[in-house]
Structures are given as structure tokens and as C-alpha cells.
């Protein structure tokens, strides 16, 4: 398999990797609590923006590609945080199966 060249010197964004921890709310349900797992450096690249209509309300969706060093504890459903911006991880994969880097396709929340 061909090795993909990724310039790690372009990892200029400091991100916090977070996982969802449900916390009992005392009445049989759960509240969302995001727990920081690690801090990492990555490259954040915008990929697309789209507007979908949900009923009469337009919903904006912005996706990004985030490249980082390989970690085996990253999974879909986790999120990356950069200051007040949150990126939900949709997919994550090793682009050349070398165990050096991960590419994550993410959706930005709250924009």
C-alpha cells in the first residue's frame, strides 16, 4: 500500500478530545456530560457547507476534515473541541493503514 504524505508541521490547532458520559439525573433519565480524554494537535480543514430544510426551518451543516496523529481510542460519536467550537466525529480512519495518522470527518455544532 502506498504511504500517504502528511505534513505534521501543519498541525496548528490544539484540540481537546472528549467522550460523552451520561450522568443520572435522579428521575430515571440521564444528562449529557462531556469528559476530556486528551489534548492533541491537528489540522482542521473545512470541507463543505449545506443548508437542509427541516419543516420550515433551515438547518446549516458544516463539515470538516481533521488530521491528527494516530490514536486507537478515537471513535465515532466522540467530539473534538477548539475553544467554544465543537466538532462531532462522524467517521475516523487511518488513511494508509500505517498507524501514523488518523483522518476524521466531523460536523461542527452550534454554528
C-alpha positions in Angstrom: 0.0 0.0 0.0 1.3 3.5 -0.8 2.2 5.7 2.1 0.3 9.0 2.3 2.4 12.0 3.0 1.0 14.2 5.7 3.0 17.2 6.9 2.7 17.1 10.7 4.2 20.6 10.8 0.8 21.9 9.7 -0.9 20.6 12.9 -1.5 24.1 14.2 -4.8 23.6 16.1 -4.9 22.5 19.7 -8.0 20.4 20.3 -9.5 18.6 23.2 -10.8 15.1 22.6 -14.0 14.4 24.6 -16.3 11.5 25.1 -19.9 11.5 26.3 -20.5 10.3 29.8 -24.2 10.0 30.7 -24.9 11.2 34.3 -28.1 10.0 36.1 -30.4 13.0 36.6 -32.2 11.5 39.6 -35.6 10.9 38.0 -34.7 7.9 35.8 -33.1 9.8 32.9 -29.6 10.9 32.0 -27.9 14.3 31.4 -25.1 14.7 28.9 -21.6 15.4 30.3 -18.6 15.6 28.1 -15.4 14.4 29.6 -12.0 15.4 28.3 -9.8 12.4 27.3 -6.8 14.1 25.8 -5.3 17.2 24.3 -3.9 16.9 20.8 -2.6 18.9 17.9 -4.3 18.6 14.5 -5.0 20.3 11.2 -8.7 21.4 10.7 -9.8 21.9 7.1 -13.3 22.9 6.1 -14.9 20.5 3.6 -18.4 21.6 2.8 -21.4 23.6 4.0 -25.0 22.9 3.2 -28.4 24.0 4.1 -31.1 21.5 4.7 -34.8 22.3 5.4 -36.4 20.7 8.5 -40.0 21.7 8.2 -40.0 25.4 7.6 -36.7 25.9 9.4 -33.3 25.9 7.5 -30.6 23.8 9.2 -27.0 24.7 8.4 -24.4 21.9 8.3 -20.7 22.5 8.1 -18.3 19.6 7.8 -14.5 19.5 8.3 -11.7 17.1 7.8 -9.4 16.9 10.9 -6.0 15.2 10.5 -4.1 14.2 13.7 -1.6 11.6 14.9 -2.9 8.1 15.2 -4.8 7.2 18.4 -6.6 3.9 18.9 -9.1 5.4 21.3 -10.9 7.7 18.9 -14.4 6.6 17.7 -17.5 7.9 16.0 -19.7 9.8 18.5 -16.9 11.4 20.4 -16.1 15.1 19.8 -13.2 17.5 19.4 -13.3 20.9 21.0 -11.4 24.0 19.9 -12.2 26.8 22.4 -16.0 27.3 22.0 -16.3 25.3 18.8 -17.4 21.6 18.9 -16.8 19.0 16.2 -18.8 15.8 16.4 -16.8 12.9 14.9 -18.8 11.1 12.2 -16.0 8.8 10.8 -12.4 8.2 11.6 -9.9 6.1 9.7 -6.2 5.5 9.1 -5.6 6.8 5.5 -2.8 4.4 4.6 -3.1 1.7 7.3 0.4 2.6 8.7 -0.7 3.6 12.2 0.8 7.1 11.9 -2.2 9.4 11.3 -6.0 9.5 11.6 -8.4 11.4 9.4 -11.7 12.3 11.0 -14.8 13.6 9.1 -16.6 15.8 11.6 -19.7 18.0 11.7 -19.5 21.4 13.5 -22.2 22.0 16.1 -23.7 25.3 17.1 -22.8 27.5 14.0 
